[in-house]
């Protein structure tokens, strides 16, 4: 392979190196920059023109001067993929950091991936069990979906991510399930916590972990999710795995985009983020899905921390346009000690109806979910009313709904980080709570379903009292 080498660096600005007098250099090509001291740094072509090529380094530009040699490798950035990656921990550039054996790849794939032909896409369906009642019952994740988690600074979204990574599973005896975890801009402490959690719980055996730390250069943060998704696509569409990709924190990723954009002196968009951020995020999120004629699937849970808890911030705003709902981590629930602090009211899974009901979860799932949502929403309204008129002014009916609301948060939402409930247990817990409400108020559930499941709940309650 012919390598074109130049010693024509014009300028170095943050992570960018400007190289003059180059020929036939392609966008995305791998670049090696060798300093005068012999240190070799890697990057890629970010922009090319007749007069100058802009190179984005994945490492610090310290030591790179006009005397450095620039080599264009005539190939795109690729991810070496193999099934043996399962159980390994890699850094943000895909190199192993777990002191394991050398990885021998079966092939190398372009990290930009290939767009899925819309005609070849299958409708995302089939229930993925996370073991978390507030998600499984109220905001169901289905195979092939992209369902982000919206959180705030300081909230335990990483704990929620680990719980999902540890517990998630596709229902079915013959399904092979894998988790790809991409941490972007995480602290050293968080990095160690993730590694220890994966190792201690045994989740690492079915996972590939990519960890880009906050101390790593920002450009590396931009390729980390692409390496992870390339690995996911290989395991899904070539090896038949049902793959769940968890990416945290997308806010750090977008801030890296903004940093590189500012170095290129591009005209900023909303709040300083580049105008192409929507397109960039779409390139990542749209790599989830199911392809006709191929076994396996890629399901995504991107996690982002909303600056100032602002859901209208560009990052959650654009993410919401591209993805199929959101899981919202609530600060008030967190302050009360509820774990995981998922607020089911602003949360939404737009594809929930595709993956629930008879043949997927249970025939009562849809009606039960609607009724729980309606009762909890009314209970929240009653809380606002109580703050004005006092609880003594409530009717007997309203008091029961208010009690239901308290128990819903304590027993249904607050299940703890280590509790793994299967869908049957979560649905039964919902019926147990609805038994607190007069049957006539359960207007979202048909009579046949109420007769069946409320009777079961009554019998279980009587049996427990006798014991």
LUMSEKOL-184654 format. One line per field, with one value per residue (C-alpha): residue in three letters; residue number from 0; x, y, z. Coordinates in Angstrom, 1 decimal, always signed. Layout:
<rs>
rest = c(ALA/...)
nr = c(NUM/...)
x = c(X/...)
y = c(Y/...)
z = c(Z/...)
</rs>
This chain:
<rs>
rest = c(UNK/UNK/UNK/UNK/UNK/UNK/UNK/UNK/UNK/UNK/UNK/UNK/UNK/UNK/UNK/UNK/UNK/UNK/UNK/UNK/UNK/UNK/UNK/UNK/UNK/UNK/UNK/UNK/UNK/UNK/UNK/UNK/UNK/UNK/UNK/UNK/UNK/UNK/UNK/UNK/UNK/UNK/UNK/UNK/UNK/UNK/UNK/UNK/UNK/UNK/UNK/UNK/UNK/UNK/UNK/UNK/UNK/UNK/UNK/UNK/UNK/UNK/UNK/UNK/UNK/UNK/UNK/UNK/UNK/UNK/UNK/UNK/UNK/UNK/UNK/UNK/UNK/UNK/UNK/UNK/UNK/UNK/UNK/UNK/UNK/UNK/UNK/UNK/UNK/UNK/UNK/UNK/UNK/UNK/UNK/UNK/UNK/UNK/UNK/UNK/UNK/UNK/UNK/UNK/UNK/UNK/UNK/UNK/UNK/UNK/UNK/UNK/UNK/UNK/UNK/UNK/UNK/UNK/UNK/UNK/UNK/UNK/UNK/UNK/UNK/UNK/UNK/UNK/UNK/UNK/UNK/UNK/UNK/UNK/UNK/UNK/UNK/UNK/UNK/UNK/UNK/UNK/UNK/UNK/UNK/UNK/UNK/UNK/UNK/UNK/UNK/UNK/UNK/UNK/UNK/UNK/UNK/UNK/UNK/UNK/UNK/UNK/UNK/UNK/UNK/UNK/UNK/UNK/UNK/UNK/UNK/UNK/UNK/UNK/UNK/UNK/UNK/UNK/UNK/UNK/UNK/UNK/UNK/UNK/UNK/UNK/UNK/UNK/UNK/UNK/UNK/UNK/UNK/UNK/UNK/UNK/UNK/UNK/UNK/UNK/UNK/UNK/UNK/UNK/UNK/UNK/UNK/UNK/UNK/UNK/UNK/UNK/UNK/UNK/UNK/UNK/UNK/UNK/UNK/UNK/UNK/UNK/UNK/UNK/UNK/UNK/UNK/UNK/UNK/UNK/UNK/UNK/UNK/UNK/UNK/UNK/UNK/UNK/UNK/UNK/UNK/UNK/UNK/UNK/UNK/UNK/UNK/UNK/UNK/UNK/UNK/UNK/UNK/UNK/UNK/UNK/UNK/UNK/UNK/UNK/UNK/UNK/UNK/UNK/UNK/UNK/UNK/UNK/UNK/UNK/UNK/UNK/UNK/UNK/UNK/UNK/UNK/UNK/UNK/UNK/UNK/UNK/UNK/UNK/UNK/UNK/UNK/UNK/UNK/UNK/UNK/UNK/UNK/UNK/UNK/UNK/UNK/UNK/UNK/UNK/UNK/UNK/UNK/UNK/UNK/UNK/UNK/UNK/UNK/UNK/UNK/UNK/UNK/UNK/UNK/UNK/UNK/UNK/UNK/UNK/UNK/UNK/UNK/UNK/UNK/UNK/UNK/UNK/UNK/UNK/UNK/UNK/UNK/UNK/UNK/UNK/UNK/UNK/UNK/UNK/UNK/UNK/UNK/UNK/UNK/UNK/UNK/UNK/UNK/UNK/UNK/UNK/UNK/UNK/UNK/UNK/UNK/UNK/UNK/UNK/UNK/UNK/UNK/UNK/UNK/UNK/UNK/UNK/UNK/UNK/UNK/UNK/UNK/UNK/UNK/UNK/UNK/UNK/UNK/UNK/UNK/UNK/UNK/UNK/UNK/UNK/UNK/UNK/UNK/UNK/UNK/UNK/UNK/UNK/UNK/UNK/UNK/UNK/UNK/UNK/UNK/UNK/UNK/UNK/UNK/UNK/UNK/UNK/UNK/UNK/UNK/UNK/UNK/UNK/UNK/UNK/UNK/UNK/UNK/UNK/UNK/UNK/UNK/UNK/UNK/UNK/UNK/UNK/UNK/UNK/UNK/UNK/UNK/UNK/UNK/UNK/UNK/UNK/UNK/UNK/UNK/UNK/UNK/UNK/UNK/UNK/UNK/UNK/UNK/UNK/UNK/UNK/UNK/UNK/UNK/UNK/UNK/UNK/UNK/UNK/UNK/UNK/UNK/UNK/UNK/UNK/UNK)
nr = c(0/1/2/3/4/5/6/7/8/9/10/11/12/13/14/15/16/17/18/19/20/21/22/23/24/25/26/27/28/29/30/31/32/33/34/35/36/37/38/39/40/41/42/43/44/45/46/47/48/49/50/51/52/53/54/55/56/57/58/59/60/61/62/63/64/65/66/67/68/69/70/71/72/73/74/75/76/77/78/79/80/81/82/83/84/85/86/87/88/89/90/91/92/93/94/95/96/97/98/99/100/101/102/103/104/105/106/107/108/109/110/111/112/113/114/115/116/117/118/119/120/121/122/123/124/125/126/127/128/129/130/131/132/133/134/135/136/137/138/139/140/141/142/143/144/145/146/147/148/149/150/151/152/153/154/155/156/157/158/159/160/161/162/163/164/165/166/167/168/169/170/171/172/173/174/175/176/177/178/179/180/181/182/183/184/185/186/187/188/189/190/191/192/193/194/195/196/197/198/199/200/201/202/203/204/205/206/207/208/209/210/211/212/213/214/215/216/217/218/219/220/221/222/223/224/225/226/227/228/229/230/231/232/233/234/235/236/237/238/239/240/241/242/243/244/245/246/247/248/249/250/251/252/253/254/255/256/257/258/259/260/261/262/263/264/265/266/267/268/269/270/271/272/273/274/275/276/277/278/279/280/281/282/283/284/285/286/287/288/289/290/291/292/293/294/295/296/297/298/299/300/301/302/303/304/305/306/307/308/309/310/311/312/313/314/315/316/317/318/319/320/321/322/323/324/325/326/327/328/329/330/331/332/333/334/335/336/337/338/339/340/341/342/343/344/345/346/347/348/349/350/351/352/353/354/355/356/357/358/359/360/361/362/363/364/365/366/367/368/369/370/371/372/373/374/375/376/377/378/379/380/381/382/383/384/385/386/387/388/389/390/391/392/393/394/395/396/397/398/399/400/401/402/403/404/405/406/407/408/409/410/411/412/413/414/415/416/417/418/419/420/421/422/423/424/425/426/427/428/429/430/431/432/433/434/435/436/437/438/439/440/441/442/443/444/445/446/447/448/449/450/451/452/453/454/455/456/457/458/459/460/461/462/463/464/465/466)
x = c(+0.0/+1.4/+1.7/+1.8/+4.1/+4.3/+6.2/+4.0/+2.1/+0.8/-0.9/-1.8/-5.0/-6.3/-6.9/-6.6/-3.5/-3.6/-1.5/-0.7/+0.2/-1.4/-2.8/-5.7/-6.5/-9.9/-12.3/-12.0/-8.6/-6.4/-3.4/-0.2/+1.7/+5.3/+6.8/+10.5/+11.0/+9.7/+6.3/+3.5/+0.0/-3.1/-6.0/-8.2/-8.9/-11.7/-11.8/-10.0/-9.5/-7.1/-5.0/-5.2/-6.2/-7.5/-6.5/-8.2/-5.9/-7.3/-4.5/-3.1/-1.2/+1.6/+4.9/+3.4/+5.2/+6.1/+8.9/+6.5/+5.9/+2.3/+1.5/-1.8/-2.6/-5.2/-7.7/-10.6/-10.8/-11.8/-12.8/-11.3/-14.3/-14.6/-16.9/-14.0/-14.5/-17.3/-15.9/-13.3/-12.8/-11.4/-10.5/-12.2/-10.1/-10.8/-7.5/-7.8/-7.1/-8.0/-4.7/-6.4/-5.0/-4.3/-7.5/-7.3/-10.0/-12.1/-12.4/-12.1/-15.1/-15.4/-16.7/-19.0/-21.2/-23.7/-27.2/-30.0/-32.3/-35.7/-37.3/-35.3/-36.1/-38.5/-40.9/-39.3/-41.2/-40.6/-40.3/-36.9/-37.1/-35.0/-36.2/-37.2/-41.0/-41.3/-39.7/-41.1/-44.7/-45.1/-42.4/-41.6/-38.4/-38.8/-36.2/-34.7/-35.9/-33.8/-35.1/-32.9/-32.7/-33.0/-31.3/-29.8/-26.4/-25.7/-28.6/-27.8/-28.3/-25.1/-26.5/-29.6/-27.4/-25.6/-28.9/-30.2/-26.9/-26.9/-30.6/-31.7/-32.7/-34.8/-37.5/-37.0/-35.0/-32.8/-31.9/-28.2/-28.1/-25.1/-24.5/-22.3/-21.4/-19.9/-18.8/-17.8/-16.1/-16.5/-14.2/-11.5/-13.7/-16.7/-14.5/-13.4/-16.9/-18.2/-15.4/-15.9/-19.7/-19.4/-16.8/-18.6/-22.0/-20.9/-22.4/-18.9/-19.1/-21.8/-20.6/-18.0/-17.1/-15.6/-14.4/-13.4/-12.3/-12.7/-8.9/-8.8/-8.8/-12.2/-11.8/-11.5/-14.9/-16.3/-15.2/-16.0/-19.8/-19.0/-16.6/-19.2/-22.0/-19.7/-19.1/-22.8/-23.7/-21.2/-22.5/-26.1/-26.2/-23.3/-23.4/-27.1/-27.0/-29.7/-27.5/-28.3/-26.1/-25.9/-24.1/-23.4/-23.1/-24.2/-23.9/-20.1/-20.1/-22.0/-19.7/-16.7/-18.5/-18.8/-15.1/-13.9/-16.4/-15.1/-11.5/-12.6/-14.1/-17.5/-20.6/-22.2/-25.9/-28.1/-26.1/-22.8/-23.3/-22.6/-25.6/-24.9/-25.4/-28.8/-27.4/-24.5/-26.7/-29.1/-26.1/-25.6/-29.2/-30.4/-27.9/-30.4/-32.9/-33.8/-33.0/-35.2/-33.7/-31.1/-31.2/-30.2/-31.0/-29.4/-31.4/-30.1/-30.3/-28.5/-28.1/-27.8/-27.6/-29.7/-27.8/-29.9/-32.5/-33.7/-35.5/-35.6/-31.8/-30.5/-29.1/-32.3/-34.5/-32.8/-32.5/-36.2/-36.9/-34.8/-35.5/-38.7/-39.5/-37.6/-37.1/-36.9/-34.9/-36.5/-34.7/-37.5/-37.9/-34.1/-34.1/-36.7/-34.4/-36.4/-34.3/-34.4/-35.9/-37.8/-40.8/-43.3/-45.5/-43.1/-41.5/-42.7/-42.1/-43.6/-43.2/-44.6/-47.8/-45.7/-44.0/-46.7/-49.9/-50.7/-47.8/-45.3/-45.8/-49.4/-52.8/-53.6/-50.4/-51.8/-54.9/-53.0/-50.3/-53.0/-54.8/-51.7/-50.7/-54.2/-54.4/-50.9/-51.5/-54.7/-52.8/-50.2/-53.0/-54.5/-51.1/-51.2/-54.7/-53.7/-51.0/-53.7/-56.7/-55.2/-55.8/-58.9/-60.8/-60.5/-63.3/-62.9/-62.4/-59.6/-57.9/-57.7/-56.2/-53.7/-52.7/-52.3/-50.0/-47.8/-47.7/-47.0/-43.9/-42.8/-43.5/-43.6/-41.0/-38.8/-37.6/-33.9/-30.8/-30.4/-34.0/-34.6/-38.4/-39.6/-42.6/-45.1/-43.9/-44.1/-47.6/-48.8/-47.4/-49.5/-52.7/-51.8/-51.7/-54.8/-56.7/-56.5/-58.8/-62.6/-63.3/-65.7/-62.9/-60.8/-62.3/-59.3/-59.7/-62.4/-64.6/-63.4/-59.8/-60.7/-62.7/-59.8/-56.9/-58.6/-60.1/-56.6/-55.2/-58.0/-57.4/-53.7/-54.3/-56.7/-54.2/-51.5/-53.8/-54.6/-50.9)
y = c(+0.0/+3.4/+5.9/+9.6/+11.5/+15.2/+17.7/+20.7/+21.4/+25.0/+25.3/+23.2/+24.3/+22.3/+18.8/+19.9/+19.8/+21.8/+20.3/+22.1/+20.8/+17.4/+15.3/+12.9/+12.6/+11.3/+12.3/+9.9/+8.5/+7.4/+9.7/+9.2/+12.2/+11.5/+14.2/+15.2/+12.9/+9.9/+9.7/+8.6/+10.0/+8.8/+10.8/+11.0/+13.5/+15.8/+18.0/+18.1/+20.7/+21.6/+23.8/+22.3/+19.1/+19.3/+16.4/+15.6/+13.8/+11.3/+12.3/+15.5/+17.6/+18.3/+18.0/+18.4/+21.2/+22.2/+19.6/+16.7/+14.2/+13.5/+10.1/+9.5/+5.7/+5.5/+3.7/+4.6/+4.0/+0.4/-1.7/-5.2/-7.4/-11.0/-12.9/-13.1/-9.5/-10.6/-10.4/-7.8/-4.2/-1.7/+1.9/+4.6/+3.7/+0.0/-1.2/-3.7/-2.4/-5.5/-7.4/-10.2/-12.2/-10.7/-10.2/-11.8/-10.3/-12.2/-9.0/-5.2/-3.0/+0.7/+2.4/+4.7/+1.6/+1.3/+2.8/+0.3/+0.4/+1.5/-1.1/-3.8/-2.7/-4.8/-3.2/-3.3/-5.6/-8.4/-7.5/-6.9/-7.5/-5.1/-6.4/-2.8/-2.5/+1.2/+0.4/-3.1/-2.3/+1.4/+2.2/-1.1/-1.6/-3.6/-5.4/-3.0/+0.2/+3.2/+4.4/+7.1/+7.9/+11.6/+12.5/+15.4/+16.2/+14.2/+11.8/+8.1/+7.4/+5.3/+3.1/+2.7/+1.9/-0.8/-2.3/-2.6/-4.0/-6.6/-7.7/-7.1/-10.2/-11.1/-13.6/-16.9/-20.0/-19.9/-16.2/-15.2/-11.8/-9.5/-6.0/-3.4/-0.7/+2.6/+5.1/+8.5/+11.2/+9.3/+9.9/+7.5/+6.6/+5.8/+3.8/+1.6/+1.2/+0.1/-2.5/-3.8/-4.0/-5.9/-8.4/-9.0/-9.6/-11.8/-9.4/-9.0/-12.5/-11.4/-7.8/-5.7/-2.6/+0.6/+3.2/+6.7/+8.7/+12.4/+12.8/+11.4/+13.8/+15.0/+13.7/+10.1/+10.6/+11.0/+7.6/+5.6/+5.2/+4.3/+1.6/+0.2/+0.3/-1.4/-4.2/-4.4/-4.7/-7.4/-9.5/-8.9/-9.3/-11.7/-13.8/-13.6/-12.0/-9.8/-6.8/-4.0/-1.0/+1.4/+4.7/+7.1/+10.0/+11.5/+15.0/+14.4/+13.2/+16.3/+18.6/+17.0/+17.8/+21.4/+21.6/+20.3/+22.5/+25.6/+24.7/+24.6/+28.1/+26.9/+29.0/+27.8/+26.7/+26.6/+27.2/+26.9/+23.3/+22.7/+23.0/+19.4/+17.9/+16.6/+14.7/+13.4/+12.1/+10.5/+8.7/+7.0/+6.4/+5.1/+2.2/+0.5/-1.9/-5.3/-6.2/-8.5/-11.9/-11.6/-13.0/-10.7/-7.1/-3.9/-2.1/+1.2/+2.9/+6.3/+8.1/+11.8/+14.3/+17.4/+20.6/+22.3/+19.6/+21.3/+19.0/+21.7/+21.8/+21.0/+17.5/+16.0/+18.0/+16.6/+13.2/+13.2/+13.9/+10.9/+8.3/+6.5/+7.9/+8.6/+7.3/+10.3/+10.1/+12.4/+14.6/+14.7/+10.9/+10.6/+13.0/+10.8/+7.8/+5.9/+3.6/+3.7/+7.2/+6.8/+9.2/+7.3/+10.3/+12.2/+8.9/+7.3/+4.3/+5.0/+1.3/-0.2/-1.5/-3.5/-5.6/-6.2/-8.2/-11.9/-13.7/-11.1/-10.4/-11.0/-10.2/-7.7/-5.7/-2.9/-2.2/-2.5/+0.0/+2.5/+2.2/+2.6/+5.7/+7.2/+6.6/+7.9/+11.0/+11.7/+11.1/+13.7/+16.2/+15.4/+16.1/+19.6/+20.0/+18.8/+21.4/+24.1/+22.7/+20.0/+16.3/+16.5/+18.1/+15.0/+12.6/+8.9/+8.1/+10.7/+9.5/+6.0/+7.3/+9.4/+6.3/+4.3/+7.0/+6.8/+3.0/+3.0/+5.0/+3.0/-0.5/-0.3/+2.4/+1.9/-1.6/-1.1/-1.4/-5.1/-6.3/-8.1/-8.6/-10.6/-9.3/-11.6/-10.2/-6.6/-7.1/-8.8/-5.9/-3.6/-5.5/-5.6/-1.8/-1.4/-3.5/-0.5/+1.4/+0.8/-1.5/+1.0/+3.5/+1.1/+2.4/+1.6/-2.1/-4.3/-6.3/-9.7/-8.8/-7.2/-10.3/-12.5/-10.6/-8.8/-12.1/-13.7/-10.8/-11.0/-14.8/-14.2/-11.4/-13.6/-16.5/-14.2/-13.0/-16.6/-17.5)
z = c(+0.0/-1.1/+1.7/+0.8/+3.2/+3.5/+5.7/+4.9/+8.1/+8.0/+11.4/+14.5/+16.3/+19.2/+17.8/+14.2/+11.9/+8.7/+5.9/+2.6/-0.9/-0.8/-3.7/-3.9/-0.2/+0.7/+3.5/+6.4/+5.5/+8.3/+9.0/+10.9/+12.2/+13.3/+15.4/+15.4/+18.4/+16.5/+18.3/+16.0/+16.5/+14.7/+13.2/+10.2/+7.3/+8.4/+5.4/+2.1/-0.6/-3.4/-1.1/+2.4/+4.2/+7.8/+9.9/+13.2/+15.6/+18.2/+20.5/+22.0/+19.4/+21.9/+20.0/+16.6/+14.7/+11.2/+11.2/+11.7/+8.9/+7.8/+6.2/+4.5/+4.7/+1.9/+4.0/+6.3/+10.0/+10.6/+13.6/+13.8/+14.6/+15.9/+18.2/+20.6/+21.5/+23.9/+27.4/+26.6/+27.8/+25.2/+25.3/+23.2/+20.1/+20.3/+21.8/+24.7/+28.2/+30.2/+29.9/+28.1/+25.1/+21.8/+19.7/+16.3/+14.1/+11.6/+9.5/+9.6/+9.0/+8.2/+11.4/+9.4/+8.7/+6.0/+6.0/+6.3/+3.2/+4.5/+2.3/+4.1/+7.6/+9.6/+12.1/+15.6/+17.8/+20.3/+24.0/+25.6/+29.3/+31.4/+34.7/+35.7/+36.2/+35.3/+31.9/+31.2/+32.0/+31.3/+28.7/+27.0/+25.1/+21.9/+19.8/+17.2/+18.9/+19.9/+23.3/+25.0/+28.7/+29.6/+32.8/+34.7/+36.0/+39.1/+38.7/+38.8/+35.0/+35.0/+37.7/+35.6/+32.6/+34.5/+35.8/+32.2/+31.0/+33.7/+33.5/+29.9/+27.9/+24.9/+25.7/+23.9/+24.5/+21.4/+21.5/+21.9/+23.6/+23.8/+25.3/+23.7/+26.3/+25.1/+27.8/+26.5/+28.5/+31.8/+34.8/+36.0/+39.0/+36.8/+34.5/+37.3/+38.6/+35.3/+34.9/+38.4/+38.0/+34.7/+36.2/+39.6/+38.1/+35.3/+32.7/+31.0/+29.5/+27.1/+26.7/+24.8/+26.8/+25.2/+27.7/+26.6/+29.6/+30.3/+30.2/+26.6/+23.7/+22.5/+18.9/+20.3/+21.8/+18.3/+17.1/+20.2/+19.5/+15.9/+16.9/+19.3/+16.7/+14.1/+16.6/+17.3/+13.6/+13.1/+16.0/+15.1/+11.3/+10.8/+14.0/+14.8/+18.2/+19.6/+20.6/+23.0/+22.6/+25.6/+25.0/+27.8/+27.9/+24.5/+26.0/+26.2/+22.6/+21.4/+23.4/+21.6/+18.3/+19.4/+20.4/+17.0/+15.2/+17.1/+16.2/+12.5/+13.0/+11.7/+12.0/+15.2/+15.5/+18.6/+21.8/+19.9/+18.7/+15.0/+12.6/+11.4/+14.9/+13.9/+10.9/+13.0/+15.7/+13.1/+11.6/+15.0/+16.1/+12.7/+13.0/+15.2/+13.6/+12.2/+8.6/+6.6/+5.8/+8.6/+12.1/+14.9/+15.7/+17.1/+19.8/+21.3/+24.6/+24.3/+27.6/+27.9/+30.7/+30.1/+31.0/+33.7/+33.4/+30.2/+27.9/+25.2/+25.1/+21.6/+22.6/+24.1/+21.6/+18.5/+20.1/+20.7/+17.0/+15.8/+18.4/+19.5/+22.9/+26.1/+29.6/+32.0/+35.2/+37.8/+40.3/+42.9/+42.9/+43.3/+46.2/+48.0/+47.6/+45.0/+42.9/+39.9/+39.9/+36.6/+36.1/+34.0/+33.2/+30.8/+29.7/+26.5/+24.3/+20.9/+19.9/+23.1/+21.4/+19.0/+21.7/+24.3/+24.6/+24.0/+22.3/+23.5/+27.2/+28.5/+27.2/+30.0/+29.6/+27.4/+29.5/+32.8/+31.6/+30.5/+33.8/+36.0/+34.0/+34.3/+38.1/+38.7/+36.7/+38.6/+41.9/+40.9/+40.3/+43.7/+45.3/+43.8/+45.1/+48.6/+48.8/+48.5/+50.3/+52.6/+52.6/+54.9/+52.0/+49.8/+49.2/+50.1/+46.4/+46.1/+49.3/+47.8/+44.6/+46.6/+48.6/+45.4/+44.1/+47.2/+47.0/+43.3/+43.8/+46.9/+45.5/+41.7/+40.8/+43.8/+43.3/+43.9/+41.8/+42.4/+42.0/+38.7/+38.1/+35.2/+33.3/+35.1/+38.5/+37.3/+35.9/+39.0/+41.1/+39.0/+39.7/+43.4/+43.4/+41.3/+43.9/+46.1/+43.7/+43.6/+40.6/+39.0/+38.7/+36.5/+33.3/+31.0/+31.5/+30.1/+32.5/+31.4/+32.2/+35.5/+36.5/+35.8/+37.3/+40.2/+41.3/+41.2/+43.2/+45.8/+46.2/+46.7/+49.3/+51.2/+51.2/+52.5/+55.3/+56.3/+56.5)
</rs>
